[in-house]
């Protein structure tokens, strides 16, 4: 009887975690190449499950364009040395990220370099 209960509990755990693993797919990003951007931070959302940084970049035509940059959750970022004061609205930054497959202004953040700082992982 105990083995039946253990087997049933194991199956429940597996089926309950499958949606969480699917949620973290990066299939909508071009994961084989990086896009490099420089801009000014317009918004920062230090949240879980994913933090977001929005930056204004001057595009090839000289026009401002806002990019949405998805990063790791708050607990992960804290564990690798980020704090809520690391990047703030108005800060100039450069980023190395994986752009959305559809070419729109969105990226999965790989790395962020604050002005005068050192490049750090953000995922």
C-alpha positions as CSV (number, residue, x, y, z in Angstrom):
1,X,0.0,0.0,0.0
2,X,2.8,2.4,0.8
3,X,4.4,1.9,-2.6
4,X,1.1,2.8,-4.3
5,X,0.9,6.0,-2.3
6,X,4.5,6.9,-3.0
7,X,4.0,6.2,-6.8
8,X,0.9,8.3,-6.9
9,X,2.6,11.2,-5.0
10,X,5.6,11.0,-7.4
11,X,3.2,11.2,-10.4
12,X,1.4,14.2,-8.9
13,X,4.7,16.0,-8.4
14,X,5.8,15.3,-12.0
15,X,2.5,16.5,-13.5
16,X,2.3,19.6,-11.3
17,X,5.9,20.7,-12.3
18,X,5.5,20.2,-16.0
19,X,3.6,23.5,-16.5
20,X,6.3,25.4,-14.6
21,X,9.0,23.9,-16.8
22,X,7.1,24.8,-20.0
23,X,6.6,28.4,-18.7
24,X,10.4,28.9,-18.7
25,X,10.9,28.1,-22.4
26,X,12.9,30.6,-24.3
27,X,11.6,29.4,-27.7
28,X,10.3,32.9,-28.6
29,X,13.9,34.3,-28.5
30,X,16.8,34.0,-31.0
31,X,19.0,32.0,-28.6
32,X,21.9,31.5,-31.0
33,X,22.9,35.1,-31.3
34,X,23.2,38.3,-29.2
35,X,21.8,41.7,-29.9
36,X,23.8,44.6,-28.4
37,X,22.0,47.7,-27.3
38,X,22.9,51.0,-25.6
39,X,20.3,53.2,-24.0
40,X,18.8,54.9,-21.0
41,X,16.7,53.0,-18.5
42,X,13.1,54.2,-18.5
43,X,11.5,51.6,-16.2
44,X,12.7,48.8,-13.9
45,X,10.5,46.1,-12.4
46,X,12.3,43.9,-9.8
47,X,9.7,41.2,-9.6
48,X,9.3,37.4,-9.8
49,X,9.0,35.3,-11.9
50,X,10.8,37.7,-14.3
51,X,12.3,41.1,-13.8
52,X,12.1,43.7,-16.5
53,X,14.2,46.6,-17.6
54,X,12.9,49.0,-20.3
55,X,15.5,51.1,-22.1
56,X,15.1,53.9,-24.7
57,X,17.5,53.3,-27.6
58,X,18.1,55.6,-30.5
59,X,17.3,53.5,-33.6
60,X,19.1,53.6,-37.0
61,X,16.8,56.3,-38.2
62,X,17.7,58.5,-35.2
63,X,14.3,57.9,-33.5
64,X,13.9,56.8,-29.9
65,X,12.6,53.3,-29.5
66,X,11.7,51.5,-26.2
67,X,13.0,48.0,-25.7
68,X,11.5,45.5,-23.1
69,X,14.2,43.4,-21.6
70,X,13.2,40.2,-19.7
71,X,15.6,39.0,-16.9
72,X,15.6,36.5,-14.1
73,X,13.4,36.7,-11.1
74,X,14.3,38.7,-8.1
75,X,15.6,35.8,-5.9
76,X,17.9,34.7,-8.7
77,X,19.2,38.2,-9.4
78,X,19.9,38.8,-5.7
79,X,21.8,35.5,-5.5
80,X,24.2,36.7,-8.3
81,X,24.8,40.1,-6.7
82,X,22.1,42.4,-8.1
83,X,20.1,44.8,-5.8
84,X,17.2,47.1,-6.5
85,X,19.8,49.9,-6.6
86,X,22.0,48.3,-9.2
87,X,20.0,49.8,-12.2
88,X,17.7,52.7,-11.8
89,X,15.6,54.9,-14.1
90,X,17.8,57.4,-15.9
91,X,20.9,55.2,-15.9
92,X,22.7,54.7,-19.2
93,X,23.4,51.0,-19.8
94,X,24.5,48.6,-22.5
95,X,23.0,45.2,-22.8
96,X,23.8,41.9,-24.6
97,X,20.6,40.0,-25.1
98,X,18.6,37.5,-27.2
99,X,16.1,39.4,-29.4
100,X,12.5,38.2,-29.9
101,X,12.2,36.0,-33.0
102,X,9.6,38.2,-34.6
103,X,12.1,41.1,-34.6
104,X,10.2,43.4,-32.3
105,X,11.8,45.5,-29.6
106,X,12.1,42.8,-26.9
107,X,15.0,40.7,-25.5
108,X,15.8,38.0,-23.1
109,X,18.6,39.6,-21.1
110,X,21.9,37.9,-21.0
111,X,24.1,40.6,-19.6
112,X,23.9,44.2,-18.5
113,X,26.7,46.7,-18.1
114,X,25.9,49.9,-16.1
115,X,27.8,53.0,-17.1
116,X,31.4,52.7,-16.0
117,X,30.7,49.3,-14.6
118,X,31.4,45.7,-15.4
119,X,29.2,43.4,-17.5
120,X,27.1,41.1,-15.2
121,X,24.7,38.3,-16.0
122,X,21.1,39.1,-15.7
123,X,19.4,35.8,-16.3
